[in-house]
């Protein structure tokens, strides 16, 4: 059944021409969209999560996660250039493995994009509320964290004993920013791309300012002990590997570039440029920022950095630049919505393609007559993201998102190698170098990080996958356009 209902690459390319999406994005647009999707909650917020799991060893975690992502990007670039259509790993899996596997990948991508968008929205809310506290207008805890987010209370913030915890209520700020971005996406892709390019510049300037001010404060003593929780073990979710699995979230987003392929001019050239260019720029920034943060204030588990919801602003305040720290927080407040935008954008394009294939309801593929965007699926996705963001903490959302991403990346790497054997003569505008080394390494890296997420996250992924199988056999399989064509019933 795995290789049943395989859709040929030629059929995929032909059907994409009938979907009505306008080609309007160039290489620069894609690179900016990629950077906009990558630089965000991962570095601005999850630095504290990594510090709690690995201490200063999170430096190694950034390297491991970046290396695995680089391998995945090389593989992604080959198939994205071959099949420049919307749908990302879902579409690629349909061409290689068949409908059932494609459905499961598409179902996993909901975890990657929608849940990731919610995680970024939660990260944004932490920065804006921290900024409001600095100027004396902070919101109460009940409106800045979800019911499953247990917050460490401090005497300065609440008047209670330091170290006690309480659950949140409804993260109103994260909810509202998700809805705002959804409306922006409905207005139009080109407007969203220009908006994102401006915010990318803001984020790069903010990170550059952080590096310039934090690097001189680096103290070698802050790196000792380097590995307070060791390298980590499978299913534990802690240590260097556990932190790498969590901050893998800091690098995902580059694959969202491939979901824009159907709206890109000269996609065979521009998609690989957008994928590899955005990831390279972000990796350099990440490694320097992580080094500066750890070296400036220390990053031992349980320390203040590991508890902060706005770690970069916290570091700058600690090293004597509170005004700049507030400015960096302001930059995050202004710029993080661009990441929410790209995550929701990627999700809607996957669901749009699945709807066009009959696996999702037909109204998901309706295109707005004025804005030329899939407005219905964008609105549905945005509302779902808003409620995820309002209910759950950023660490949980990031890990669950990573589980779906790692599964999808694993399948893409395997699919590219199968296509090399199955269709060796097909034109490849970009060929992954040393595919028989890069491909298996990408798969092994994804598998290693997946099992390092911890058993609780893996269990949630398995429940989600089981739900996906039920939905497929109850609805999607019966409504599949390809299935109807093969049986002659459609």
C-alpha positions in Angstrom: 0.0 0.0 0.0 3.0 2.3 0.6 3.7 2.7 -3.2 0.0 2.7 -4.2 -1.4 5.8 -6.0 1.9 7.3 -6.9 1.6 10.7 -8.8 4.2 11.2 -11.5 6.4 14.3 -11.4 5.2 15.3 -14.9 1.6 15.1 -13.6 2.4 17.2 -10.6 4.1 19.9 -12.7 1.2 19.9 -15.2 -1.5 20.2 -12.5 0.3 23.0 -10.8 -0.2 25.2 -13.9 -3.9 25.2 -13.4 -4.1 26.3 -9.8 -4.1 30.1 -10.3 -1.3 31.2 -8.0 0.7 34.2 -9.4 4.5 33.9 -9.9 5.9 37.1 -8.4 8.8 36.2 -6.0 12.5 36.4 -7.0 15.7 35.1 -5.5 16.0 38.0 -3.1 12.4 37.7 -2.0 12.9 34.0 -1.3 16.1 34.6 0.7 14.4 37.3 2.7 11.4 35.0 3.3 13.8 32.2 4.4 15.7 34.4 6.8 12.4 35.8 8.0 11.2 32.3 8.7 14.4 31.1 10.3 15.6 33.9 12.5 13.0 34.2 15.2 11.9 32.4 18.3 14.7 29.8 18.0 17.5 32.4 18.8 15.5 35.1 20.5 13.6 32.8 22.9 14.8 29.1 22.8 18.3 30.1 23.8 17.0 29.9 27.4 15.4 26.5 26.8 18.8 25.2 25.4 20.6 26.7 28.4 18.3 24.8 30.8 18.9 21.5 29.0 22.6 21.7 28.2 24.2 24.6 29.9 27.1 26.1 28.0 27.1 22.9 26.0 24.3 24.4 24.0 27.1 25.7 21.8 27.6 22.2 20.6 23.8 21.8 20.3 23.7 24.8 17.8 26.4 23.2 15.7 24.7 19.7 15.7 21.3 21.1 14.8 22.8 23.4 12.1 24.8 20.6 10.6 21.7 18.4 10.3 19.7 21.2 8.8 22.5 22.0 6.3 22.4 18.4 5.1 18.6 18.6 4.8 18.8 21.9 2.9 21.1 20.4 0.3 18.7 17.5 -0.3 15.7 19.8 -0.3 17.3 22.1 -2.9 17.5 19.2 -5.4 13.9 18.2 -5.3 12.6 21.7 -4.9 14.3 22.8 -8.1 13.0 19.7 -9.9 9.5 20.1 -8.7 8.9 23.9 -8.2 5.3 23.6 -6.9 3.5 24.3 -3.7 3.3 21.5 -1.1 6.8 21.0 0.1 7.6 17.5 1.4 4.0 16.5 0.9 4.2 16.9 -2.8 7.6 15.3 -3.1 6.4 12.2 -1.1 3.4 11.9 -3.4 5.7 11.5 -6.4 8.1 9.0 -4.7 6.2 7.0 -2.1 2.6 7.3 -3.0 -0.6 8.8 -1.5 -0.5 7.2 2.0 3.0 8.3 2.7 2.3 11.7 1.2 -0.7 12.1 3.5 1.3 11.2 6.6 4.0 13.7 5.6 1.4 16.4 5.0 -0.2 15.5 8.3 3.2 15.9 10.0 3.8 19.2 8.3 0.8 20.5 10.2 2.9 20.0 13.3 5.9 21.7 11.7 4.1 24.8 10.4 1.0 25.5 12.4 2.5 24.5 15.8 5.7 26.3 14.9 3.7 29.5 14.2 2.1 29.1 17.6 5.5 28.7 19.3 6.8 31.9 17.7 3.7 33.8 18.7 4.2 32.7 22.3 7.9 33.8 22.1 6.8 37.1 20.8 4.3 37.5 23.7 7.2 36.9 26.1 9.2 39.7 24.7 6.5 42.2 24.4 5.3 41.6 28.0 8.9 41.8 29.3 9.2 45.1 27.5 5.9 46.3 29.0 7.1 45.3 32.5 10.3 47.4 31.9 8.2 50.5 31.3 5.6 49.7 34.0 2.7 48.5 32.0 3.1 44.7 32.1 0.0 42.5 31.7 -1.0 40.1 34.5 0.3 36.5 34.2 -3.2 35.2 33.5 -3.1 37.0 30.1 0.5 36.3 29.1 0.7 32.5 29.4 -1.5 29.5 28.6 -3.0 27.1 31.2 -0.3 24.5 30.5 2.5 27.0 31.0 3.9 26.8 34.5 5.7 30.0 35.3 8.4 30.6 37.8 7.3 33.5 40.0 9.8 36.0 41.3 9.5 38.6 44.1 10.1 41.5 41.8 7.4 40.5 39.4 4.6 39.3 41.6 5.4 40.0 45.2 5.4 36.2 45.9 8.3 34.0 47.1 11.0 33.3 44.5 10.9 29.8 43.1 7.2 29.1 43.4 5.3 28.3 40.2 1.8 29.0 38.9 -0.1 28.0 35.8 -1.1 30.7 33.2 -4.6 31.4 31.9 -5.0 32.6 28.3 -2.1 34.1 26.3 -4.0 37.0 24.9 -1.0 38.6 23.2 0.0 35.5 21.3 -3.6 35.0 20.3 -3.9 38.5 18.9 -0.6 38.5 16.9 -1.6 35.2 15.2 -4.9 36.7 14.0 -3.1 39.9 12.8 -0.6 37.9 10.7 -3.5 35.8 9.3 -5.3 38.9 8.0 -2.0 40.2 6.5 -1.5 36.9 4.6 -5.0 37.1 3.2 -4.3 40.5 1.7 -1.6 39.1 -0.5 1.7 37.3 -1.0 3.7 40.2 -2.5 2.7 42.5 0.2 3.7 39.9 2.8 7.1 39.4 1.1 7.9 43.1 1.2 6.8 43.4 4.8 9.0 40.4 5.7 12.0 41.9 3.9 11.8 45.0 6.1 11.5 42.9 9.3 14.5 40.8 8.3 16.6 43.9 8.2 15.4 44.8 11.7 16.3 41.4 13.1 19.8 41.4 11.5 20.5 44.8 13.0 19.3 43.7 16.4 21.4 40.6 16.4 24.4 42.6 15.2 24.0 45.1 18.0 23.7 42.2 20.5 27.0 40.7 19.2 28.9 43.9 19.3 27.9 44.6 22.9 27.9 41.1 24.4 31.1 39.8 22.9 33.4 42.1 24.9 31.8 40.8 28.1 32.6 37.1 27.4 34.3 35.5 30.3 35.9 32.1 30.0 34.7 31.1 33.5 31.1 31.2 32.3 31.8 28.1 30.1 32.6 25.9 33.2 31.3 23.3 33.6 30.8 23.0 29.8 28.5 19.9 29.9 26.6 20.0 33.2 24.1 17.4 31.9 26.4 15.5 29.6 25.7 14.7 26.0 22.3 13.2 26.7 20.7 9.8 26.1 18.0 8.7 23.7 14.4 9.6 24.9 15.7 11.7 27.8 15.2 15.1 26.2 18.2 16.6 28.1 21.9 17.2 27.6 23.5 18.4 24.4 21.5 16.2 22.2 18.2 17.1 23.9 19.0 20.8 23.5 20.0 20.2 19.9 16.6 18.5 19.3 14.8 21.5 20.8 16.8 24.3 19.1 16.5 22.5 15.8 13.5 24.7 15.8 15.8 27.6 15.4 16.8 26.5 11.9 13.6 25.2 10.5 11.8 27.6 8.2 14.2 27.4 5.3 11.9 24.6 3.8 9.1 27.1 3.9 10.9 28.7 0.9 10.1 25.5 -1.1 6.3 26.0 -0.4 6.6 29.3 -2.3 8.0 27.7 -5.4 4.7 27.9 -7.3 4.7 31.6 -6.8 8.3 32.1 -7.8 9.8 33.4 -11.0 12.5 31.1 -12.5 12.0 28.7 -9.6 14.7 26.2 -10.8 17.4 28.8 -10.1 15.8 30.9 -7.4 14.5 28.2 -5.0 18.0 26.7 -4.3 19.4 30.2 -3.8 16.7 31.0 -1.3 17.1 27.7 0.6 20.9 27.6 0.9 21.5 31.4 1.1 19.0 31.9 4.0 20.3 28.9 6.0 24.0 30.0 5.6 23.4 33.6 6.8 21.3 32.4 9.8 23.8 29.7 10.9 26.7 32.3 11.1 24.5 34.6 13.2 23.3 31.8 15.5 26.8 30.5 16.4 28.1 34.0 17.2 25.0 35.0 19.2 25.0 31.8 21.2 28.7 32.2 22.1 28.2 35.8 23.2 25.2 34.9 25.3 26.8 32.0 27.1 30.1 33.8 27.6 28.6 37.1 28.9 26.3 35.8 31.7 26.7 32.0 31.9 24.2 29.4 31.0 24.0 26.8 33.7 20.7 25.0 34.1 18.4 26.8 36.6 20.3 30.1 36.2 18.6 33.3 35.3 19.3 33.0 31.6 17.6 29.6 31.4 14.4 31.0 33.1 14.1 34.2 31.0 11.4 34.5 28.4 13.5 37.2 26.6 17.1 35.9 26.9 18.9 38.3 24.6 17.4 41.4 26.1 18.2 39.9 29.5 21.9 39.4 28.6 22.2 43.0 27.5 20.6 44.3 30.6 23.0 42.2 32.7 26.1 43.5 31.0 25.2 47.1 31.5 23.2 48.0 28.4 19.5 48.1 29.6 18.5 50.7 27.0 19.9 48.6 24.2 18.4 45.5 25.8 15.0 47.2 25.6 15.7 48.1 22.0 16.5 44.5 21.1 13.3 43.5 22.8 11.5 46.1 20.7 13.2 44.6 17.5 12.0 41.2 18.5 8.5 42.5 19.1 8.5 44.1 15.6 10.2 41.3 13.8 9.0 38.0 15.2 5.6 38.4 13.5 7.4 37.8 10.2 8.2 34.3 11.4 4.6 33.6 12.3 3.7 34.9 8.9 6.1 32.5 7.1 5.0 29.5 9.2 1.3 30.1 8.5 2.1 30.8 4.9 3.9 27.4 4.6 1.0 25.7 6.3 -1.6 27.1 4.1 0.3 26.2 0.9 0.6 22.6 2.0 -3.1 22.4 2.9 -4.0 24.2 -0.3 -2.2 21.5 -2.3 -3.7 18.7 -0.3 -7.1 20.1 -1.0 -6.4 20.4 -4.7 -5.6 16.7 -4.6 -8.9 15.9 -2.9 -7.3 14.9 0.4 -8.6 17.9 2.3 -12.0 19.7 1.9 -12.5 21.4 -1.5 -13.0 24.9 0.0 -9.4 24.9 1.3 -8.3 25.4 -2.3 -10.5 28.4 -3.0 -8.5 31.4 -4.2 -9.7 35.0 -3.4 -10.8 36.8 -6.6 -9.2 40.1 -5.6 -6.1 39.1 -3.5 -5.3 35.8 -5.4 -4.6 34.1 -2.1 -6.1 30.9 -0.6 -8.1 32.9 1.9 -10.3 30.2 3.4 -7.5 27.9 4.4 -5.5 30.8 5.6 -8.3 31.9 7.9 -8.9 28.4 9.3 -5.1 27.9 9.8 -4.7 31.3 11.5 -7.6 30.7 14.0 -6.1 27.2 14.9 -2.7 28.8 15.4 -4.1 31.5 17.6 -5.7 29.0 20.0 -2.5 26.8 20.1 -0.5 29.9 21.0 -3.0 31.0 23.7 -2.9 27.6 25.4 0.6 26.0 25.4 4.2 27.0 26.4 6.8 27.7 23.8 9.1 24.8 24.8 6.4 22.2 24.3 5.2 23.7 21.0 8.8 23.9 19.7 9.5 20.2 20.5 6.2 19.0 19.0 6.9 21.1 15.9 10.3 19.6 15.6 8.9 16.0 15.6 6.9 16.7 12.5 9.8 18.5 10.8 12.3 15.8 11.4 9.9 13.1 10.1 9.3 15.2 6.9 13.0 15.9 6.4 13.8 12.2 6.8 11.3 11.3 4.1 12.6 13.9 1.7 16.1 12.7 2.0 15.0 9.1 1.4 12.8 10.2 -1.6 15.6 12.1 -3.3 17.9 9.0 -3.2 15.1 6.8 -4.6 14.5 9.3 -7.4 18.2 9.2 -8.3 17.8 5.5 -8.9 14.3 5.5 -10.4 14.7 8.5 -12.8 18.5 9.0 -13.2 18.0 10.9 -16.5 15.5 13.5 -15.3 16.9 17.1 -15.5 18.1 18.3 -12.2 18.8 22.1 -12.1 20.5 21.6 -8.8 22.1 18.3 -7.8 23.0 17.5 -4.2 26.7 16.9 -4.0 27.8 13.4 -2.8 24.1 12.4 -2.4 25.0 8.9 -1.2 26.9 10.4 1.7 24.8 13.5 2.3 21.4 11.7 2.0 22.1 8.9 4.6 23.8 11.4 6.9 20.7 13.7 6.7 18.4 10.7 7.6 20.7 9.6 10.4 20.8 13.1 11.8 17.0 13.5 11.7 16.6 10.1 13.4 19.1 11.0 16.2 17.4 14.3 16.9 14.0 12.8 16.8 14.7 10.2 19.5 16.5 13.0 21.5 13.3 15.0 21.8 12.2 12.9 24.8 9.6 10.3 25.2 6.7 12.7 26.0 7.1 14.5 22.7 7.5 11.3 20.7 4.4 9.9 22.3 2.4 13.0 21.2 3.8 12.6 17.7 2.6 9.0 17.6 -0.8 9.9 18.8 -0.9 12.6 16.1 0.2 10.1 13.4 -2.5 7.6 14.5 -5.1 10.3 14.3 -3.8 11.0 10.8 -4.2 7.4 9.7 -7.8 7.4 10.9 -8.6 10.6 9.0 -7.0 9.3 5.9 -9.0 6.1 5.7 -12.2 7.8 7.0 -12.1 10.7 4.6 -9.1 11.5 2.4 -8.7 8.1 0.7 -12.4 8.2 -0.4 -12.1 11.7 -1.8 -8.7 11.5 -3.5 -8.7 12.7 -7.0 -6.0 10.4 -8.0 -7.8 7.4 -6.5 -11.0 8.3 -8.4 -9.0 8.6 -11.7 -7.4 5.2 -11.2 -10.7 3.5 -10.4 -12.7 5.5 -13.0 -15.2 6.8 -10.5 -14.3 10.5 -10.7 
